[in-house]
Amino acid sequence: MKTKLLVLFVLLARASIAAPNASECALAAEKSLSLRKGHELRAARSELLVCASASCPDVIREECSRRMVEVAAAIPTIVFEARDEAGRDLSAVTVTMDGAKLVDRLDGTAIALEPGEHAFTFESASRPAVRRSFVVREGEKDRREQIVLVAPAVVPPPPLFVRVDPPKPRTQRTIAFGVGAAGLASLVAGIAFGSVAAIDWSHAQSDCGAGCGPSAQAQNERNDALGFATAANVTLIVGAVFLATSVVLWLTAPHAASARAGSATFGPIVSFR
């Protein structure tokens, strides 16, 4: 059956070309030999069709007809099966081989190729191209390769506006207010201790002057005055530290508007000599 089809193919090819003369027949026969050695089988078959024409000398025609059967048997063929991601057949696929267009559609028929390694590109509308490389061997017939063309995933567009709320500085400011309040309370307590110390010291001096004995009432008043003075100094220093810390916390808190730091007035430290 294959031989009959080959003979029919040869007859149709002969009818479609102009009858070559003897020199053209000889030239085609020589070209077919060099092409066959270079594994350019399809090109060799085209030259053999020329030298197998009825107008060629009998010797050349018979030799070319014999070699045409050999070349036709050596030409490899491949069948590409293109499918989508759901396994459905795709026919509207353009195939290029080594950068040159091979076919415009895949209809399930075998495609004759030259033997060797080839790079193929498969393209279909709205689908990314797929690139594959195959080594095609002489005499390999109806080799089947499945190609899957996957549609790109639909990605939703990004939102037009993205609102980013700035960090809220309430925590650090709350701490600043608390530390500042403690600092003010310490200052008030220091002033109060200083006032009591001044009063006791004044009483002690008015009672006995500078020569009070250790058991006298004035001596007790003097000791109380020194104790309250010490307490006043400590509370004033602590209050000043707390107020300074409060100002630093307020100024370093993250906020949109510029921070305003209030001024702090520190009273004098009570001292007796």
Secondary structure, 3 states (H helix, E strand, C coil): CHHHHHHHHHHHHHHHCCCCCHHHHHHHHHHHHHHHHCCCHHHHHHHHHHHCCCCCCHHHHHHHHHHHHHHHHHCCEEEEEEECCCCCECCCCEEEECCEEEECCCCCCCEECCCEEEEEEEEECCEEEEEEEEEECCCCCCEEEEEECCCCCCCCCCCCCCCCCCCCCHHHHHHHHHHHHHHHHHHHHHHHHHHHHHHHHHHHHHHHCCCCCCCCHHHHHHHHHHHHHHHHHHHHHHHHHHHHHHHHHHHHCCCCCCCCCCCCCCCCCCCCC
